[in-house]
Amino acid sequence: MDDTEPLAGTEATAASSREVSEPAHPQAAPVVDLWPSRGVLLSSVLIGFPGGFGLVARNVWRMGKHTPARLILLVGVGLAAAYFFLLPDDVPRTLILAINAGVAGGLYSYALRQEAAAAAASVNVRHASIKSGIATIGGGWLATAGPPILLALILGYGAAPNPALAGTIVFGTKGSGCDVTQQGSISTGGPMYWVAYLSRDARDGEVIRISERAPGLEDLPPRELVVDGEAFCVSNDGYAFALPGETITVELTIGSERLAFGQVTIPGQ
């Protein structure tokens, strides 16, 4: 036998060795288009938190977590409903901005955790396009704020007051915001809630002078209310300070302009 002739099976063994030694091609990391956390923060602060909820929910959906994305939208609907139905009509604008900033901060924190989770899962994150972001912000508004706004319109919340009430004051024993919810008999020392429907909208920074008079209380000092934003009504939750048979007079003015006037007489004993 020729010593240079390879033994049977040598080629097969070498081929097997080559097959084992060849490295396998690594799988490419998945690419996901997400909105960055700073984009979520800016859109929530500048445009309102409903848009931020849309961006965060879209990011979670793109990560394949469909149920959490739906839950995030439901939370947004709940917050929007609380805004429309629980906050009084005369809430200061600074409080509204503070609430929106707080929600925006929460969404920003959640978006940061999304980015960390994507990095831990070796996901190749790519920033979504601006057109996609604008569409998602609009969708977020429709999905979260749309249902409460529709319900508010159906129930009549936020509707403008009857024009016939302009310049008048409605008295009762209980109320909320710009609505007197209970118009019962007002007694001395008992609860008295009144709503003044202004003859025109008071503008931001204007000072409304509130004068309350009754026999024996002519020297009761007037109060001043600085308008924050705009106001079409002013409400007051207090008590009836007149004696039975006496009349309480309430007047609201800006400078020499009278915006509302009303009287209520305490029933006699």
Sequence and secondary structure as in RCSB ss.txt:
>XXXX:A:sequence
MDDTEPLAGTEATAASSREVSEPAHPQAAPVVDLWPSRGVLLSSVLIGFPGGFGLVARNVWRMGKHTPARLILLV
GVGLAAAYFFLLPDDVPRTLILAINAGVAGGLYSYALRQEAAAAAASVNVRHASIKSGIATIGGGWLATAGPPIL
LALILGYGAAPNPALAGTIVFGTKGSGCDVTQQGSISTGGPMYWVAYLSRDARDGEVIRISERAPGLEDLPPREL
VVDGEAFCVSNDGYAFALPGETITVELTIGSERLAFGQVTIPGQ
>XXXX:A:secstr
  TTS  TTHHHHHHHHHHHHS        EEEE  HHHHHHHHHHH HHHHHHHHHHHHHHTT HHHHHHHHHH
HHHHHHHHHHHS TT  HHHHHHHHHHHHHHHHHHHHHHHHHHHHTT EEEE  HHHHHHHHHHHIIIIIHHHHH
HHHHHTTT    GGGTTBEEEESEEETTEEEE     TTSEEEEEEEEEEEE TT EEEEEEE TT TT   EEE
E SS EEEEEEEEE  S TT EEEEEEEETTEEEEEEEEE    
